[in-house]
């Protein structure tokens, strides 16, 4: 079977997902892509760019699989022929209905709308869901959050806002996480006598809430706790002020500052003792899953998709409380907290100091991450997509 992936924002997790599936699928998988920039234009214009490329493949495509940054309804309108309709699927890495907006309305993706969500892009996501024969979501949290918010969005329009019943929409949905690459027998650099290495591999953006992590690290530093830090996430900001300040304050505790190339990143995965996230937005968490799979102990918020990621028996040890609304903590608030409380600082200190517990739990969690390996997931993707052409033919015959 021939599958064509329309990857409209081909970078980061979107690229990793598309390329990973193409490598591991038992089917022939081709890609049409656009660079990961100008996200609004990608959502509005990618379909027009992709259409002639996909029409050129007429008769040689069984399933068209578009990412959420592509307007699938428009793409199908521009490419489908009445004599041989192609089955269509969508993969939702993220969506523009529940993606969090920054507290400062002059920054971030909706600054031209003064911080107000532009529902045009959420409607593109909704139309993609309606047009798809199958909609694949990267986590149950993501699917439930989108379907839960959808009726409230539609009620904001003046009339004719009835949507399909939620159960009808859910019937065409499937949860399949993105696959990850795992070094099954990594050469570990842990336990060599150095202080524990804390890995932060999130993007340096507001939705990942880095200030909360940095404040916790400063507090541990003030308490004299020994640790090292790798701040290796991607940065597209000209002045990442909080990180520039961290470079000065953390000093020689930093073993990596700035995005790591692939070789260095794989090395950090093998060496990291702890991986941490403070995200306000995470529909799955590829970077965290990769680190856990290579033996890092996770310290994560008790929210978003993270409870799905970590086995339930390790929630109390790994998940910290807090809503992620602010990364700032006043000194007198820190004094009131237990040193090993359920907040971020307490969970980090616990992970740093309780070495036998950390290592034993990390080993078990690493084994659980193998369910996200592409070798396990690619056959599930293939089975779901292989059923679509026949399903669509039956549907067309009934119509």
Rosetta blueprint (number, residue, H / E / L):
1 X L
2 X E
3 X E
4 X E
5 X E
6 X E
7 X E
8 X E
9 X E
10 X E
11 X L
12 X H
13 X H
14 X H
15 X H
16 X H
17 X H
18 X H
19 X H
20 X H
21 X H
22 X H
23 X H
24 X H
25 X L
26 X L
27 X L
28 X E
29 X E
30 X E
31 X E
32 X E
33 X E
34 X E
35 X E
36 X L
37 X L
38 X L
39 X H
40 X H
41 X H
42 X H
43 X H
44 X H
45 X H
46 X H
47 X H
48 X H
49 X H
50 X H
51 X H
52 X H
53 X H
54 X H
55 X H
56 X L
57 X L
58 X L
59 X L
60 X L
61 X L
62 X L
63 X E
64 X E
65 X E
66 X E
67 X E
68 X L
69 X L
70 X L
71 X L
72 X H
73 X H
74 X H
75 X H
76 X H
77 X H
78 X H
79 X H
80 X L
81 X L
82 X L
83 X L
84 X L
85 X L
86 X L
87 X E
88 X E
89 X E
90 X E
91 X E
92 X E
93 X L
94 X L
95 X L
96 X L
97 X L
98 X L
99 X L
100 X L
101 X L
102 X L
103 X L
104 X L
105 X L
106 X L
107 X L
108 X L
109 X L
110 X L
111 X H
112 X H
113 X H
114 X L
115 X L
116 X L
117 X L
118 X L
119 X H
120 X H
121 X H
122 X H
123 X H
124 X H
125 X H
126 X H
127 X H
128 X H
129 X H
130 X H
131 X H
132 X L
133 X L
134 X E
135 X E
136 X E
137 X E
138 X L
139 X L
140 X H
141 X H
142 X H
143 X H
144 X H
145 X H
146 X H
147 X H
148 X H
149 X H
150 X H
151 X H
152 X H
153 X H
154 X H
155 X L
156 X L
157 X L
158 X L
159 X L
160 X L
161 X L
162 X L
163 X L
164 X L
165 X L
166 X H
167 X H
168 X H
169 X H
170 X H
171 X H
172 X L
173 X E
174 X E
175 X E
176 X L
177 X L
178 X L
179 X L
180 X E
181 X L
182 X L
183 X L
184 X L
185 X L
186 X L
187 X L
188 X L
189 X L
190 X L
191 X L
192 X L
193 X L
194 X L
195 X L
196 X L
197 X E
198 X E
199 X E
200 X E
201 X L
202 X L
203 X L
204 X L
205 X L
206 X H
207 X H
208 X H
209 X L
210 X H
211 X H
212 X H
213 X H
214 X H
215 X H
216 X H
217 X H
218 X H
219 X H
220 X H
221 X H
222 X H
223 X L
224 X L
225 X L
226 X L
227 X L
228 X E
229 X E
230 X E
231 X E
232 X L
233 X L
234 X L
235 X L
236 X L
237 X L
238 X L
239 X L
240 X L
241 X H
242 X H
243 X H
244 X H
245 X H
246 X H
247 X H
248 X H
249 X H
250 X H
251 X H
252 X H
253 X H
254 X E
255 X E
256 X E
257 X E
258 X L
259 X L
260 X L
261 X L
262 X H
263 X H
264 X H
265 X H
266 X H
267 X H
268 X H
269 X H
270 X H
271 X H
272 X L
273 X L
274 X E
275 X E
276 X E
277 X L
278 X L
279 X L
280 X L
281 X L
282 X L
283 X L
284 X L
285 X L
286 X H
287 X H
288 X H
289 X H
290 X H
291 X H
292 X H
293 X H
294 X L
295 X L
296 X L
297 X E
298 X E
299 X E
300 X E
301 X E
302 X L
303 X L
304 X L
305 X L
306 X H
307 X H
308 X H
309 X H
310 X L
311 X L
312 X H
313 X H
314 X H
315 X H
316 X H
317 X H
318 X H
319 X E
320 X E
321 X L
322 X L
323 X L
324 X L
325 X L
326 X L
327 X L
328 X L
329 X L
330 X L
331 X H
332 X H
333 X H
334 X H
335 X H
336 X H
337 X L
338 X L
339 X L
340 X L
341 X L
342 X L
343 X L
344 X H
345 X H
346 X H
347 X H
348 X H
349 X H
350 X H
351 X H
352 X H
353 X H
354 X L
355 X H
356 X H
357 X H
358 X H
359 X H
360 X H
361 X H
362 X H
363 X H
364 X H
365 X H
366 X H
367 X H
368 X H
369 X H
370 X H
371 X H
372 X H
373 X E
374 X H
375 X H
376 X H
377 X H
378 X H
379 X H
380 X H
381 X H
382 X H
383 X H
384 X H
385 X H
386 X H
387 X L
388 X H
389 X H
390 X H
391 X H
392 X H
393 X H
394 X H
395 X H
396 X H
397 X H
398 X H
399 X L
